[in-house]
Amino acid sequence: MKEQLYTIPVNDIFDKDCECPVCAIKKSLDDDGVAFAMGPSYMEDDIRLTTDKIGFCAHHMQMMYDFENRLGLALILDTHMKNMIENIELLQKKGRKSSGGLFSKKEETPVYSYTEMIHRSCYICDRIRHTYERYIATIFYLYENDPAFQGKFKKSRGFCLEHYGMLYETAPKYLHGNTLDTFTKDLDQVFLTNLKRMEEEVSWFIDKFDYRNVDAPWKTSKDALPRAMVKCNGIYHGDATPGYDK
């Protein structure tokens, strides 16, 4: 069976005037994942066994708290912590592994290995990973096969630093030859052009605090800070678009 391509949602996201469409994709998947985890599913035994075992990353845990199903979150955390207590007690009894000879390779302690595994694992990340990868594959598919999307791509407000690098690095997996060269050129240009635009907006935001500019228009800089946070750190605040003030 052919892998699903999400052409409609990707097209819709690139229609939005946001500072990073990939951040918007990720936020949509995050919201759906949290809604699933905090909905009736958390009472299902098979799902609860999985969340007890691997837990959630800090990002999604904060989102779950903000979802405001406090009883549901408490139930999830209660059984997850019981599972951690049981495992850590067993690992503590094992103690540290012998370090061996002076020149032997140092091995991680069982306690550290377990805590790192829990720290780096997340039920929601695992749940949305495949769909996210298909969204990214769809971006490259549409760029190569849909001239209208290619126009949207070049007219977009670019991407955050992280997702610019990700698209740059991932492109050769999906595109080849002249198409890869053209995509790389367009990606470089749309990213740098919009990063420079964003810097100019932040610069004007700063200049507006000068008394000599008190009566000058904000232009597009009134909400420059949250949009710059998207560009630099991928901190997505929703569909943050420039607020024009003439």
Backbone as CSV, one residue per row, in Angstrom:
resi,resn,N_x,N_y,N_z,CA_x,CA_y,CA_z,C_x,C_y,C_z
1,MET,0.840,-1.201,0.000,0.000,0.000,0.000,0.874,1.250,0.000
2,LYS,0.588,2.165,-0.877,1.389,3.379,-0.995,1.222,4.260,0.245
3,GLU,2.333,4.856,0.700,2.300,5.752,1.853,1.386,6.942,1.562
4,GLN,0.675,7.371,2.584,-0.238,8.488,2.416,0.528,9.797,2.310
5,LEU,0.082,10.643,1.387,0.636,11.990,1.259,-0.440,12.985,1.680
6,TYR,-0.051,13.976,2.499,-1.016,14.913,3.067,-1.033,16.212,2.254
7,THR,-1.450,16.102,0.987,-1.362,17.257,0.097,-2.295,18.393,0.514
8,ILE,-3.503,18.069,0.932,-4.464,19.126,1.283,-4.035,19.881,2.532
9,PRO,-3.734,19.212,3.657,-3.314,19.971,4.835,-2.017,20.743,4.632
10,VAL,-1.073,20.199,3.872,0.178,20.927,3.626,-0.092,22.162,2.783
11,ASN,-0.909,22.027,1.759,-1.292,23.196,0.962,-1.979,24.244,1.822
12,ASP,-2.875,23.800,2.689,-3.596,24.736,3.564,-2.642,25.469,4.494
13,ILE,-1.667,24.762,5.045,-0.724,25.396,5.971,0.142,26.418,5.245
14,PHE,0.546,26.120,4.018,1.350,27.080,3.259,0.518,28.260,2.769
15,ASP,-0.799,28.142,2.822,-1.662,29.285,2.526,-1.686,30.279,3.679
16,LYS,-1.359,29.801,4.884,-1.349,30.683,6.054,-0.109,31.567,6.023
17,ASP,-0.278,32.794,6.466,0.812,33.761,6.447,1.591,33.689,7.752
18,CYS,2.291,32.557,7.973,3.006,32.370,9.235,4.512,32.360,8.995
19,GLU,5.274,32.526,10.066,6.718,32.649,9.946,7.418,31.314,9.703
20,CYS,6.756,30.194,9.961,7.339,28.886,9.661,6.225,27.861,9.488
21,PRO,5.924,27.467,8.257,4.871,26.465,8.035,5.162,25.130,8.717
22,VAL,6.434,24.755,8.829,6.742,23.474,9.475,6.435,23.546,10.966
23,CYS,6.691,24.706,11.587,6.290,24.893,12.988,4.778,24.760,13.130
24,ALA,4.036,25.301,12.150,2.578,25.201,12.179,2.139,23.744,12.054
25,ILE,2.818,22.977,11.201,2.533,21.547,11.079,2.761,20.847,12.408
26,LYS,3.910,21.110,13.006,4.270,20.469,14.277,3.276,20.834,15.367
27,LYS,2.864,22.103,15.422,1.916,22.546,16.449,0.576,21.837,16.275
28,SER,0.118,21.686,15.046,-1.143,20.999,14.785,-1.075,19.543,15.247
29,LEU,0.030,18.879,14.952,0.189,17.483,15.378,0.313,17.385,16.891
30,ASP,1.037,18.317,17.501,1.145,18.347,18.963,-0.233,18.465,19.605
31,ASP,-1.033,19.400,19.100,-2.370,19.621,19.662,-3.229,18.366,19.541
32,ASP,-3.166,17.718,18.373,-3.945,16.497,18.171,-3.458,15.382,19.095
33,GLY,-2.131,15.284,19.255,-1.576,14.243,20.110,-1.951,14.427,21.568
34,VAL,-1.913,15.667,22.038,-2.285,15.959,23.427,-3.775,15.708,23.639
35,ALA,-4.597,16.125,22.681,-6.040,15.903,22.800,-6.355,14.406,22.872
36,PHE,-5.614,13.608,22.118,-5.823,12.156,22.174,-5.386,11.608,23.532
37,ALA,-4.195,12.024,23.982,-3.658,11.499,25.250,-4.517,11.889,26.434
38,MET,-5.127,13.074,26.377,-5.913,13.572,27.492,-7.406,13.310,27.323
39,GLY,-7.778,12.647,26.224,-9.175,12.279,26.030,-9.474,10.942,26.692
40,PRO,-10.541,10.285,26.282,-10.921,9.002,26.904,-9.858,7.918,26.780
41,SER,-8.918,8.099,25.840,-7.932,7.050,25.578,-7.069,6.741,26.793
42,TYR,-6.865,7.724,27.690,-5.960,7.473,28.813,-6.524,6.433,29.788
43,MET,-7.813,6.092,29.644,-8.401,5.057,30.493,-8.293,3.666,29.861
44,GLU,-7.790,3.594,28.628,-7.651,2.299,27.962,-6.384,1.616,28.462
45,ASP,-6.500,0.336,28.805,-5.398,-0.383,29.449,-4.132,-0.421,28.612
46,ASP,-4.257,-0.681,27.299,-3.055,-0.823,26.472,-2.307,0.496,26.346
47,ILE,-3.054,1.592,26.241,-2.416,2.909,26.150,-1.785,3.292,27.481
48,ARG,-2.487,2.992,28.558,-1.970,3.333,29.887,-0.702,2.547,30.188
49,LEU,-0.627,1.296,29.764,0.585,0.505,29.959,1.770,1.150,29.244
50,THR,1.514,1.693,28.062,2.588,2.329,27.292,3.017,3.638,27.929
51,THR,2.055,4.477,28.324,2.416,5.761,28.934,3.077,5.561,30.294
52,ASP,2.665,4.512,31.016,3.332,4.203,32.291,4.802,3.880,32.057
53,LYS,5.082,3.202,30.975,6.439,2.723,30.712,7.350,3.824,30.191
54,ILE,6.869,4.666,29.251,7.777,5.620,28.599,7.528,7.073,28.980
55,GLY,6.339,7.404,29.475,6.077,8.769,29.912,5.967,9.770,28.774
56,PHE,6.310,11.029,29.069,6.158,12.132,28.119,7.345,13.080,28.237
57,CYS,7.677,13.743,27.150,8.737,14.754,27.192,8.217,15.997,27.923
58,ALA,9.135,16.891,28.295,8.757,18.091,29.042,7.805,18.971,28.236
59,HIS,8.047,19.075,26.933,7.206,19.913,26.063,5.757,19.432,26.077
60,HIS,5.562,18.153,25.867,4.196,17.631,25.809,3.568,17.535,27.201
61,MET,4.381,17.336,28.229,3.833,17.338,29.586,3.248,18.711,29.924
62,GLN,3.944,19.779,29.542,3.425,21.120,29.787,2.136,21.349,29.011
63,MET,2.087,20.865,27.771,0.870,20.989,26.973,-0.281,20.213,27.611
64,MET,0.003,19.050,28.163,-1.030,18.254,28.828,-1.565,18.980,30.061
65,TYR,-0.685,19.631,30.799,-1.117,20.418,31.956,-2.008,21.577,31.516
66,ASP,-1.618,22.237,30.447,-2.392,23.375,29.929,-3.732,22.937,29.341
67,PHE,-3.864,21.652,29.014,-5.117,21.124,28.469,-6.245,21.182,29.502
68,GLU,-5.878,21.249,30.770,-6.795,21.459,31.896,-7.736,20.279,32.158
69,ASN,-7.227,19.078,31.914,-7.903,17.886,32.429,-7.033,17.404,33.582
70,ARG,-7.127,18.078,34.715,-6.195,17.840,35.815,-6.364,16.446,36.418
71,LEU,-7.595,15.949,36.494,-7.799,14.612,37.022,-7.172,13.573,36.101
72,GLY,-7.393,13.719,34.807,-6.810,12.789,33.849,-5.289,12.781,33.927
73,LEU,-4.696,13.986,34.020,-3.242,14.070,34.116,-2.746,13.445,35.411
74,ALA,-3.473,13.666,36.495,-3.080,13.081,37.781,-3.099,11.558,37.713
75,LEU,-4.119,10.980,37.078,-4.199,9.529,36.945,-3.038,8.986,36.119
76,ILE,-2.702,9.690,35.027,-1.586,9.276,34.176,-0.273,9.336,34.947
77,LEU,-0.057,10.439,35.657,1.187,10.611,36.404,1.292,9.629,37.569
78,ASP,0.178,9.339,38.206,0.202,8.449,39.363,0.720,7.061,38.977
79,THR,0.141,6.479,37.932,0.574,5.136,37.543,1.951,5.163,36.886
80,HIS,2.282,6.254,36.211,3.620,6.387,35.614,4.682,6.429,36.714
81,MET,4.423,7.175,37.783,5.387,7.265,38.876,5.501,5.936,39.626
82,LYS,4.393,5.223,39.782,4.452,3.899,40.407,5.339,2.971,39.597
83,ASN,5.223,3.052,38.278,6.064,2.244,37.406,7.530,2.630,37.561
84,MET,7.821,3.931,37.641,9.204,4.382,37.828,9.759,3.914,39.169
85,ILE,8.960,4.023,40.217,9.408,3.595,41.552,9.793,2.126,41.539
86,GLU,8.962,1.302,40.926,9.225,-0.137,40.868,10.532,-0.427,40.139
87,ASN,10.732,0.239,38.996,11.934,-0.013,38.205,13.193,0.515,38.887
88,ILE,13.097,1.697,39.483,14.274,2.287,40.114,14.681,1.498,41.355
89,GLU,13.713,1.007,42.104,14.045,0.181,43.269,14.819,-1.064,42.848
90,LEU,14.421,-1.707,41.761,15.131,-2.887,41.270,16.542,-2.524,40.814
91,LEU,16.675,-1.394,40.114,17.990,-0.977,39.614,18.915,-0.568,40.745
92,GLN,18.374,0.073,41.764,19.202,0.466,42.904,19.774,-0.756,43.619
93,LYS,18.997,-1.838,43.677,19.477,-3.058,44.328,20.640,-3.678,43.550
94,LYS,20.650,-3.476,42.252,21.743,-4.014,41.439,23.030,-3.239,41.663
95,GLY,22.902,-1.982,42.046,24.081,-1.159,42.286,24.791,-0.785,41.002
96,ARG,26.034,-0.299,41.171,26.829,0.088,40.009,27.542,-1.125,39.422
97,LYS,27.711,-1.124,38.114,28.486,-2.181,37.492,29.956,-1.966,37.787
98,SER,30.693,-3.061,37.844,32.138,-2.953,38.043,32.759,-2.248,36.852
99,SER,33.654,-1.321,37.126,34.275,-0.553,36.048,35.363,-1.331,35.337
100,GLY,35.740,-2.501,35.850,36.746,-3.331,35.193,38.144,-2.793,35.396
101,GLY,39.020,-3.058,34.430,40.419,-2.622,34.519,40.571,-1.139,34.277
102,LEU,41.797,-0.695,34.411,42.104,0.730,34.281,41.761,1.264,32.900
103,PHE,41.972,0.442,31.870,41.777,0.910,30.497,40.515,0.341,29.848
104,SER,39.650,-0.240,30.649,38.409,-0.793,30.094,37.445,0.332,29.748
105,LYS,36.577,0.042,28.784,35.593,1.031,28.345,34.569,1.257,29.447
106,LYS,34.331,2.531,29.730,33.367,2.869,30.787,31.943,2.616,30.288
107,GLU,31.162,1.916,31.081,29.773,1.636,30.737,28.846,2.490,31.587
108,GLU,27.675,2.775,31.033,26.679,3.528,31.789,26.142,2.672,32.926
109,THR,25.845,3.298,34.037,25.212,2.573,35.138,23.771,2.260,34.764
110,PRO,23.197,1.179,35.276,21.799,0.848,34.973,20.836,1.966,35.352
111,VAL,21.099,2.636,36.481,20.225,3.736,36.902,20.262,4.861,35.879
112,TYR,21.466,5.247,35.454,21.587,6.341,34.474,20.930,5.966,33.149
113,SER,21.162,4.732,32.694,20.560,4.292,31.430,19.043,4.377,31.484
114,TYR,18.470,3.975,32.609,17.013,4.020,32.749,16.504,5.458,32.789
115,THR,17.163,6.309,33.588,16.692,7.695,33.690,16.814,8.412,32.356
116,GLU,17.875,8.136,31.592,18.027,8.753,30.270,16.959,8.261,29.310
117,MET,16.633,6.961,29.391,15.599,6.403,28.524,14.262,7.084,28.790
118,ILE,13.916,7.240,30.060,12.652,7.885,30.411,12.672,9.355,29.997
119,HIS,13.805,10.016,30.234,13.923,11.443,29.906,13.749,11.691,28.411
120,ARG,14.239,10.766,27.578,14.238,10.984,26.136,13.028,10.370,25.423
121,SER,12.206,9.627,26.131,11.065,8.976,25.493,9.785,9.779,25.718
122,CYS,8.829,9.611,24.820,7.571,10.356,24.935,6.497,9.652,24.112
123,TYR,5.388,9.359,24.749,4.284,8.687,24.069,3.762,9.527,22.901
124,ILE,3.614,10.843,23.104,3.054,11.700,22.055,4.043,11.874,20.914
125,CYS,5.319,12.071,21.227,6.333,12.162,20.169,6.304,10.917,19.290
126,ASP,6.230,9.751,19.929,6.183,8.501,19.167,4.921,8.426,18.314
127,ARG,3.820,8.888,18.856,2.536,8.791,18.164,2.494,9.653,16.904
128,ILE,3.094,10.838,16.971,2.977,11.777,15.845,4.169,11.712,14.889
129,ARG,5.211,10.966,15.241,6.452,10.995,14.443,6.216,10.595,12.993
130,HIS,5.522,9.497,12.766,5.328,9.013,11.394,4.527,10.016,10.568
131,THR,3.453,10.555,11.158,2.638,11.529,10.421,3.451,12.772,10.094
132,TYR,4.268,13.227,11.034,5.136,14.388,10.789,6.088,14.114,9.616
133,GLU,6.669,12.928,9.586,7.583,12.577,8.502,6.864,12.560,7.155
134,ARG,5.608,12.124,7.154,4.836,12.121,5.901,4.482,13.544,5.463
135,TYR,4.226,14.428,6.419,4.018,15.836,6.080,5.261,16.408,5.394
136,ILE,6.437,16.121,5.947,7.675,16.631,5.371,7.886,16.063,3.972
137,ALA,7.636,14.756,3.810,7.746,14.142,2.487,6.796,14.805,1.497
138,THR,5.616,15.210,1.974,4.624,15.850,1.116,5.094,17.210,0.630
139,ILE,5.818,17.941,1.478,6.371,19.238,1.054,7.249,19.046,-0.189
140,PHE,8.137,18.060,-0.143,9.024,17.815,-1.281,8.246,17.298,-2.495
141,TYR,7.254,16.446,-2.247,6.430,15.926,-3.347,5.697,17.066,-4.063
142,LEU,5.095,17.959,-3.289,4.355,19.064,-3.897,5.292,20.031,-4.613
143,TYR,6.448,20.277,-4.033,7.404,21.179,-4.686,7.784,20.647,-6.062
144,GLU,7.973,19.338,-6.148,8.408,18.737,-7.409,7.280,18.595,-8.421
145,ASN,6.034,18.431,-7.944,4.945,18.061,-8.853,3.851,19.102,-9.014
146,ASP,3.847,20.147,-8.204,2.761,21.122,-8.231,3.336,22.536,-8.376
147,PRO,3.294,23.104,-9.594,3.839,24.444,-9.806,3.199,25.505,-8.907
148,ALA,1.905,25.334,-8.603,1.237,26.308,-7.733,1.842,26.263,-6.332
149,PHE,2.135,25.067,-5.843,2.757,24.960,-4.524,4.166,25.534,-4.543
150,GLN,4.884,25.299,-5.616,6.233,25.856,-5.720,6.185,27.379,-5.609
151,GLY,5.142,27.974,-6.191,4.975,29.423,-6.054,4.686,29.825,-4.616
152,LYS,3.831,29.050,-3.927,3.553,29.308,-2.512,4.837,29.220,-1.683
153,PHE,5.633,28.229,-1.988,6.879,28.008,-1.243,7.780,29.230,-1.358
154,LYS,7.937,29.731,-2.575,8.853,30.857,-2.807,8.309,32.170,-2.254
155,LYS,6.974,32.259,-2.107,6.362,33.482,-1.581,6.099,33.409,-0.076
156,SER,6.450,32.293,0.537,6.185,32.128,1.967,7.078,33.038,2.793
157,ARG,6.810,33.087,4.101,7.631,33.893,5.006,8.827,33.108,5.537
158,GLY,9.160,32.027,4.855,10.343,31.275,5.228,10.096,30.300,6.360
159,PHE,11.165,29.988,7.084,11.121,28.948,8.097,11.950,29.366,9.306
160,CYS,11.716,28.678,10.419,12.583,28.896,11.569,13.952,28.281,11.273
161,LEU,14.922,28.612,12.092,16.289,28.136,11.871,16.356,26.612,11.856
162,GLU,15.699,25.975,12.832,15.744,24.520,12.923,15.177,23.856,11.681
163,HIS,14.025,24.329,11.212,13.363,23.663,10.102,13.982,24.031,8.752
164,TYR,14.622,25.182,8.665,15.435,25.473,7.479,16.539,24.437,7.349
165,GLY,17.275,24.198,8.450,18.342,23.208,8.430,17.828,21.809,8.142
166,MET,16.666,21.465,8.717,16.094,20.140,8.502,15.717,19.942,7.035
167,LEU,15.052,20.937,6.422,14.669,20.824,5.018,15.899,20.762,4.111
168,TYR,16.902,21.550,4.438,18.142,21.569,3.656,18.805,20.189,3.679
169,GLU,18.866,19.587,4.869,19.540,18.303,5.037,18.726,17.149,4.470
170,THR,17.392,17.241,4.548,16.518,16.135,4.148,16.250,16.113,2.644
171,ALA,16.377,17.246,1.978,16.000,17.366,0.569,16.583,16.279,-0.337
172,PRO,17.884,15.914,-0.209,18.433,14.897,-1.125,17.780,13.522,-1.000
173,LYS,17.066,13.280,0.092,16.353,12.010,0.247,15.172,11.926,-0.721
174,TYR,14.612,13.086,-1.101,13.398,13.113,-1.912,13.588,13.750,-3.285
175,LEU,14.550,14.641,-3.421,14.752,15.372,-4.670,16.141,15.081,-5.225
176,HIS,16.262,15.171,-6.567,17.534,14.847,-7.197,17.771,15.771,-8.396
177,GLY,19.028,15.853,-8.815,19.382,16.590,-10.018,19.007,18.047,-9.970
178,ASN,18.462,18.531,-11.094,18.105,19.940,-11.210,17.029,20.355,-10.207
179,THR,16.114,19.417,-9.911,15.054,19.748,-8.956,15.643,20.026,-7.580
180,LEU,16.614,19.232,-7.167,17.277,19.458,-5.883,18.016,20.785,-5.886
181,ASP,18.693,21.087,-6.970,19.427,22.364,-7.062,18.474,23.547,-6.973
182,THR,17.356,23.452,-7.685,16.385,24.545,-7.678,15.747,24.693,-6.303
183,PHE,15.396,23.567,-5.686,14.815,23.622,-4.339,15.786,24.264,-3.360
184,THR,17.049,23.855,-3.407,18.045,24.404,-2.480,18.188,25.910,-2.676
185,LYS,18.224,26.352,-3.916,18.321,27.786,-4.201,17.112,28.536,-3.654
186,ASP,15.912,28.002,-3.900,14.691,28.651,-3.415,14.634,28.649,-1.890
187,LEU,15.005,27.516,-1.279,15.000,27.414,0.181,15.971,28.414,0.800
188,ASP,17.179,28.481,0.272,18.176,29.430,0.784,17.662,30.860,0.700
189,GLN,17.104,31.193,-0.439,16.657,32.569,-0.658,15.484,32.935,0.237
190,VAL,14.482,32.051,0.314,13.296,32.378,1.108,13.632,32.449,2.589
191,PHE,14.569,31.619,3.040,14.956,31.668,4.443,15.718,32.950,4.760
192,LEU,16.771,33.230,3.997,17.615,34.374,4.333,16.888,35.695,4.118
193,THR,16.100,35.794,3.051,15.332,37.015,2.802,14.406,37.327,3.965
194,ASN,13.741,36.309,4.470,12.776,36.527,5.546,13.435,36.659,6.907
195,LEU,14.616,36.050,7.096,15.357,36.278,8.333,15.824,37.727,8.397
196,LYS,16.282,38.263,7.266,16.686,39.669,7.211,15.484,40.584,7.454
197,ARG,14.341,40.227,6.854,13.118,41.019,7.087,12.767,41.028,8.558
198,MET,12.877,39.853,9.192,12.526,39.751,10.605,13.464,40.585,11.458
199,GLU,14.757,40.569,11.127,15.719,41.373,11.874,15.401,42.862,11.734
200,GLU,15.005,43.288,10.554,14.658,44.696,10.334,13.424,45.083,11.135
201,GLU,12.461,44.177,11.246,11.264,44.464,12.034,11.602,44.593,13.519
202,VAL,12.462,43.705,14.024,12.888,43.808,15.421,13.682,45.082,15.644
203,SER,14.517,45.429,14.673,15.303,46.658,14.781,14.395,47.888,14.856
204,TRP,13.327,47.902,14.051,12.403,49.030,14.111,11.598,49.023,15.416
205,PHE,11.292,47.841,15.923,10.648,47.732,17.239,11.506,48.429,18.293
206,ILE,12.818,48.192,18.238,13.733,48.848,19.178,13.743,50.355,18.957
207,ASP,13.806,50.765,17.700,13.864,52.200,17.381,12.609,52.940,17.825
208,LYS,11.499,52.248,17.889,10.251,52.890,18.310,10.307,53.352,19.769
209,PHE,11.237,52.834,20.556,11.381,53.262,21.942,12.211,54.545,22.064
210,ASP,12.749,54.987,20.954,13.438,56.281,20.913,12.380,57.386,20.864
211,TYR,12.508,58.373,21.721,11.492,59.433,21.797,11.301,60.138,20.462
212,ARG,12.329,60.131,19.620,12.220,60.804,18.323,11.280,60.057,17.373
213,ASN,10.971,58.791,17.686,10.096,57.995,16.823,8.730,57.741,17.442
214,VAL,8.414,58.492,18.503,7.174,58.227,19.223,5.944,58.348,18.332
215,ASP,5.974,59.252,17.378,4.822,59.450,16.489,4.951,58.690,15.173
216,ALA,6.029,57.983,14.995,6.220,57.218,13.760,5.366,55.952,13.803
217,PRO,4.946,55.450,12.649,4.129,54.229,12.642,4.944,53.002,13.058
218,TRP,4.256,52.018,13.636,4.920,50.789,14.008,5.294,49.953,12.780
219,LYS,4.663,50.245,11.655,4.817,49.441,10.445,4.385,47.994,10.765
220,THR,5.287,47.038,10.570,4.931,45.634,10.856,5.616,45.130,12.117
221,SER,6.073,46.047,12.974,6.929,45.634,14.083,6.230,45.490,15.423
222,LYS,4.959,45.827,15.516,4.297,45.790,16.816,4.337,44.394,17.432
223,ASP,4.207,43.360,16.617,4.256,41.981,17.133,5.515,41.266,16.654
224,ALA,6.583,42.027,16.467,7.817,41.451,15.918,8.451,40.432,16.856
225,LEU,8.370,40.658,18.166,9.061,39.761,19.097,8.547,38.322,19.058
226,PRO,7.231,38.081,19.163,6.783,36.680,19.099,7.092,36.020,17.762
227,ARG,7.062,36.803,16.678,7.385,36.214,15.377,8.882,35.954,15.242
228,ALA,9.707,36.808,15.848,11.154,36.562,15.855,11.484,35.324,16.683
229,MET,10.700,35.071,17.729,10.897,33.863,18.537,10.616,32.606,17.715
230,VAL,9.676,32.704,16.776,9.443,31.587,15.860,10.671,31.392,14.984
231,LYS,11.152,32.475,14.399,12.285,32.390,13.479,13.531,31.817,14.154
232,CYS,13.820,32.257,15.363,15.074,31.869,16.017,14.988,30.556,16.776
233,ASN,13.851,30.305,17.402,13.759,29.162,18.314,12.580,28.236,18.053
234,GLY,11.764,28.523,17.034,10.629,27.662,16.752,9.557,27.711,17.821
235,ILE,9.513,28.802,18.603,8.490,28.951,19.653,7.237,29.492,18.980
236,TYR,6.348,28.577,18.618,5.203,28.914,17.776,4.025,29.374,18.617
237,HIS,3.507,30.558,18.298,2.411,31.159,19.057,1.089,31.109,18.285
238,GLY,0.968,30.217,17.356,-0.221,30.219,16.505,0.097,30.949,15.218
239,ASP,-0.921,31.332,14.506,-0.731,31.975,13.209,-0.364,33.440,13.396
240,ALA,0.861,33.678,13.863,1.332,35.037,14.104,1.724,35.671,12.787
241,THR,0.954,36.624,12.329,1.232,37.324,11.081,1.548,38.775,11.381
242,PRO,2.306,39.438,10.510,2.662,40.824,10.776,1.454,41.714,10.972
243,GLY,1.512,42.523,11.995,0.423,43.449,12.258,0.749,44.821,11.696
244,TYR,0.133,45.173,10.614,0.442,46.444,9.963,-0.236,47.585,10.696
245,ASP,0.532,48.627,10.941,0.017,49.792,11.637,0.492,51.028,10.892
246,LYS,-0.372,51.570,10.108,-0.012,52.753,9.307,-0.389,54.035,10.036
